């Protein structure tokens, strides 16, 4: 398995027209889109990568797997699911989950505006077992969210969800163990908790390459490929990577 179809340069975000007013969303769309700008800025600060160019790169990889039934573990604003669904060479369907009903409704509005309802479905999920049957998905995607979960529980659920030969794609920071990386992450945790006011994100747990491979094999995956999406001049703080594990 190889990483193909990389795109270069920053990609512009979608230019969405104003949605039709809805009872609890009338005054929210502008704030939600500002929230997405914040997500993109945090992603770039944490990873050193452009948010939209990176999710396009991951979408390229999904298309190259030729899998059609896709589960997106973390919808957030729906940016990844919508950009994948909008590709002319994507012929599948995406099931994208999130706990935030307001973000999900905005993502549904965007899907309708882009006429992508047949390609993507946004569903609410509060945590725990995903509401899909065993062997449901041909590929499952987690973009910068794995670090927020119990690794063993998350991977066990991923194995359950995936069909035989299915792919789990984790886009995450790989953080080599070193005193420098430990110092760098402690500084970032302080900044995230007290400056950015995001204590939940500051609790994130990151793994080095060998730790993550061992976790994936222990969960039942039979093949793991890891590709760094950007090599920093220094590995301090880690390298954002695409991890492809085959069931």
Residue, then its C-alpha position, 0 to 999 in steps of 0.5 A: x500500500x502506498x500513499x498516492x495522489x498527494x496535492x501541493x499547495x493550500x486548498x481553499x475552503x468551501x464557499x457556502x451560500x447562506x443556509x435557509x433559516x432554521x429555528x435554532x440555527x438562524x443566528x448560528x451559521x456565521x459562528x459555526x463557519x468561524x469555528x471551522x476557521x479556528x479548527x483549521x488554525x489549531x490544526x496548522x499550529x499543532x501539526x505544521x500543515x494546512x488543514x484543507x490541503x491535508x484532508x484533501x490528501x487523505x481523501x486522495x488516499x481513500x479514493x485510491x483504496x477503491x473502498x465505497x462504504x466509508x465511516x468517518x468517526x469524527x464529523x466536526x464541521x463535515x469538512x472532510x466528509x464533504x470534500x471526499x463526497x464531492x470528488x468526481x471519482x468517489x462513487x461511494x457513501x460516507x457515514x459521518x458521526x459527531x455528538x454535536x447536533x448543531x455542527x451536524x445540522x450545519x453539515x447537513x445544510x452544506x450537503x444539501x447546498x452542494x447536492x451531496x445528500x446521496x453521497x454523505x449522511x451525518x449521524x449523531x453519536x454520543x460515545x461508546x459503541x458506534x450504532x452500526x452492525x459488525x463488518x459495516x464499513x469498508x474503510x473507517x477514518x479518524x482525522x486528528x481525533x484518535x488521541x482523545x480516546x482510549x486507544x484499546x477501546x477505540x481500536x477494538x470498536x474499529x475492528x468490529x466495524x470493519x469488514x474483512x480486508x477493510x482499512x482503518x485510516x488514522x491521521x494523527x501525530x506520531x511522537x517519538x519518545x525523547x526528553x525534548x518531545x516530552x518537554x515540547x508536549x508539556x509546553x503545548x499542553x500548558x498553552x492548550x489548557x490555559x491560553x487556548x482554554x481547551x482542557x479536554x484537548x490538553x489531555x490527549x495521549x500520543x504514541x510513538x511509531x512502535x507503540x502504535x504498531x503494537x496497539x494495532x496488531x494487538x487489536x487484530x489488524x494484520x498489516x500497518x503502513x505509516x507515512x509521515x505527511x510532513x517531516x519537520x526540521x526537528x521531530x520535537x512535538x512529533x510528525x503528523x502521519x497517516x496510518x493505514x491498518x488493514x483488518 
